[in-house]
């Protein structure tokens, strides 16, 4: 193999890899649109596209300084993979969590010396978050 053949072979590989990354970003944008329309499920996406591959693609696009594409990839990660876990909370589960938090706050407050004030403050904040939460069904 001559140096010229080696140069063009590697250039072709780089071109092909960049083309593949470009196609992946465009397909991610399309897939995110389908997810927002409701024509594709979260579990389908998670099963087909590993999160690690998205982070690799994000790093590659950062190196290439393609920040618009990075924004699409980050939106997919945030919307699909890192979505708010509380969104699936049922009313029964919400009531159970409220009851447990109130019980823990009450028992901690009844301890000698008023209990751990820092823990009580954190639990009260969590309690308010759960009380203010509205499920998707109630909206």
Secondary structure as the mmCIF struct_conf table of DSSP 4:
data_model
#
loop_
_struct_conf.conf_type_id
_struct_conf.id
_struct_conf.beg_label_comp_id
_struct_conf.beg_label_asym_id
_struct_conf.beg_label_seq_id
_struct_conf.end_label_comp_id
_struct_conf.end_label_asym_id
_struct_conf.end_label_seq_id
HELX_RH_AL_P HELX_RH_AL_P1 UNK A 3 UNK A 37
TURN_TY1_P TURN_TY1_P1 UNK A 38 UNK A 38
BEND BEND1 UNK A 39 UNK A 40
HELX_RH_AL_P HELX_RH_AL_P2 UNK A 42 UNK A 48
BEND BEND2 UNK A 49 UNK A 49
HELX_RH_AL_P HELX_RH_AL_P3 UNK A 51 UNK A 63
TURN_TY1_P TURN_TY1_P2 UNK A 64 UNK A 65
HELX_RH_AL_P HELX_RH_AL_P4 UNK A 67 UNK A 76
HELX_RH_PI_P HELX_RH_PI_P1 UNK A 77 UNK A 81
BEND BEND3 UNK A 82 UNK A 82
HELX_RH_3T_P HELX_RH_3T_P1 UNK A 85 UNK A 88
HELX_RH_AL_P HELX_RH_AL_P5 UNK A 91 UNK A 109
TURN_TY1_P TURN_TY1_P3 UNK A 110 UNK A 110
BEND BEND4 UNK A 111 UNK A 111
HELX_RH_3T_P HELX_RH_3T_P2 UNK A 112 UNK A 114
HELX_RH_AL_P HELX_RH_AL_P6 UNK A 117 UNK A 132
TURN_TY1_P TURN_TY1_P4 UNK A 136 UNK A 138
#
